[in-house]
């Protein structure tokens, strides 16, 4: 058996010249960019050998090389692979910011910190690698990634998304299958097949030169270019441990290789076999622990010398006190050949040896049992709690399920299953949660656990289903909870039901049921949960009540970011966008500080749309970051919501073809999630309509926007109709559909009632003016320019553009120029370039010439660059910016290096002035904030 780690490249890598040339080229180009490369191939095809060759080359070039290899026996141990990888650089952890250092050490159980946020752990890993790369380039080599524990995989996925600007190369190897990293499109793939005939013959002749020709030909034929099979089949046949019968060509290659490895162990002494048995189920790498447990299993003293045949036969490798199974197929072969009773005895022996490692010991004790055991189940539950505190949520969920399986008491079993389901919800593993819920529904539950199951029934609110029957079911459960005086559960269920209404309207009757059920709960009128339920379910009908109560709350909700988030949702849904931004800014700051990326993505996406409806078209403020974080945390609905926002901002700024990629991606999500389709598709239609208006394609604009108002259309959404209305009115005037638009206006006026929100008032005032007859138009235009949107540059400029255009059509050419100039100037200042050009075209029609758009260096910045520049201008250090945006400090520095020349500045001190010169005018704060 070859040991790839110690074998030279020239001796091992037959037939891999092309692959080596590509990989060595990546090492040579590490100064230009970092990258992630993924080697994919069947067992034995040479992935580990190729990695070993790259490792040798990297070391010869002066790289820092960090390696880790997954093991099937370690998949339940949180951060085991990550600890293996970082062990050489862990002493540098003391240089990290305190929050990151504590999180990293806590995940390895090396500190007393509790309630660790995993994203600070991930950021610490990134910073360690980047700091190392500052001295010399880094190669991260991950073998058998498919066997790594999930928390380690999550941390490494975070890192791979952020190394493009670093001197870091991540080289992964795994078997074929779904990649563990969700954003596989950022990875460079290298699929490995078997080596060709010539290389196979050369490898076989080099390692087994004395094979008879008939045997040689059969080995070449049956190995099919698999390098490991070539060597193992030849060695097994030469030694007599293997027969041609066992080398059955009809069996899968993996099975034949496992048989070859198992044959090596069959003839070894019992003491050596005891060592191999322990190693096959061990979840560590300490040879001392293995020998101690093997001694217990063997029943007589056993030392390292006695175990030497395991190393000589190439079944185990050792370096100092640390050992590894030579190949994953060795481990699987040993486990498959092991009687169940022997496996349990091996786990029991390891549990005795690992007393100093309680979590590992209890896992082995659990694996040694033949039946249920409450004390062990309780220990597993405690270990799950420990894993959760260390930020290893996926591991904690698996341990809860294991504890449930060992629980003799059905009620305790159900409680532990529900704990696993709750963690599955946090991870977004909806299929796992549904499976556990189905299992628990038929079990005897304690009263509190019945409430937990009920909560899980209603918690998947973001578009999981908008069917009226399902929403009514949630309302019925909420009423039951109210009758049982469980206010918290009732509110959770009703908020879930109300959120579903937003994504897809189940009808007026269901909306009213939600409101009535909420009114039956004994809560103060201004409770943020009530306000959110009212706004989500009946924004028009309950809007005045909600807005009145919102005005009584301070912007930070009294220091409660969770309540501020609910208040922000309530303000957004009722059209009080200024107050929504103020409320949502508090949870955004808090969630960012806590590293809670999933909830942060949602808050940013909602805030981005509040900004858009106010006329703030700055992707750097919320939308772009929301998109990136939602992608990273696997929240497809919020990622789609943010994509539409980014596309709309692009439409206002520079314009685009109506097949914008981000909108197509959002539509794809809507098609996959039909119960959330109406909200997403309404946003898509608005973005496309605004793009068409900016390009003066009014017929197309009307077609896009009108869909939102057609009840049978999937894009119809009753609240978003109000926010689409003014753009529909624009398109209608230019296409001769004034009467149809007036019908929509009348319907919206009736919905808005006597006390419409600020957002509704802006839309209604503008639409009345644009759609008015000649006699009343002028007064209505002046009302729109001086009305609710007068202090919002975008909305005032739109009114001025419409008014100036109307004056010109009335042949009042001279009068038209002043509002048109004002509109053009404002659009130019806020970065609405396509709309500034529209205003200029109107002015040219009056005979005025000579305008050129004002140069704005900010437009050269990407959204992320603009965000970094803004934070740097506020005086934050690179590390502080990196922690806020979940980037390494060196990445922040690289961005600033590119930002300075784009803005024409030479230092951080000049950033504030450069950004202020071209900043958009912010909206005024709500009355409670002024």
Secondary structure, DSSP 4 states (H G I P E B T S, - for coil): ---TTTS-HHHH-TT-HHHHHHHHHHHHTTTT--EEEEEE--TTSSHHHHHHHHHHHHHHTT-EEEEEE--GGGTTSTTHHHHHHHGGGGGGGGGS-HHHHHHHHHHTT-S---S--HHHHHHHHHHHHHHHHHHS-EEEEEESGGGS-HHHHHHHHHHHTT-TTSSEEEEEEE-SSS-SSS-GGGSEEEE-----HHHHHHHHHHH-TT--HHHHHHHHHHHTT-HHHHHHHHHHHHHTS--TTTS-TTS-HHHHHHHHHHHHHHTS-HHHHHHHHHHHH--S-BHHHHHHHHHHHHTS---TTTTHHHHHTTSEEEETTEEEESSHHHHHHHHHHS-HHHHHHHHHHHHHHTTTSHHHHHHHHHHT-SS--HHHHHHHHHHHHHHHHTT-HHHHHHHHHHHHHT-SSHHHHHHHHHHHHHHHHHHT-HHHHHHHHHHHHTS---HHHHHHHHHHHHH--SSS---HHHHHHHHHHHHHHHHTT-HHHHHHHHHHHHHHHHHS---HHHHHHHHHHHHTS---TT-HHHHHHHHHH-TTTSHHHHHHHHTTS-TTTTT-HHHHHHHHHHHHHHT-HHHHHHHHHHHHHHHHHHT-HHHHHHHHHHHHHHHHHHT---TTTTHHHHHHHHHHTT-HHHHHHHHHHHHHHHHHHT---TT-HHHHHHHHHHHH-GGGHHHHHHHHHHHHHHHHHHTT-HHHHHHHHHGGG-TTSTT--HHHHHHHHHHHHHHHHTTT-HHHHHHHHHHHHHHH-SS--HHHHHHHHHHHHHT--HHHHHHHHHHHHTSTTTTSHHHHHHHHHHHHHHHHHTT-HHHHHHHHHHHHHHHHHTT-HHHHHHHHHHHHHTT-----PPP-GGGGS-HHHHHHHHHHHTT--HHHHHHHHT--HHHHHHHHHHHHHHHT-SSGGGHHHHHHHTPPPPPPPPTTT-
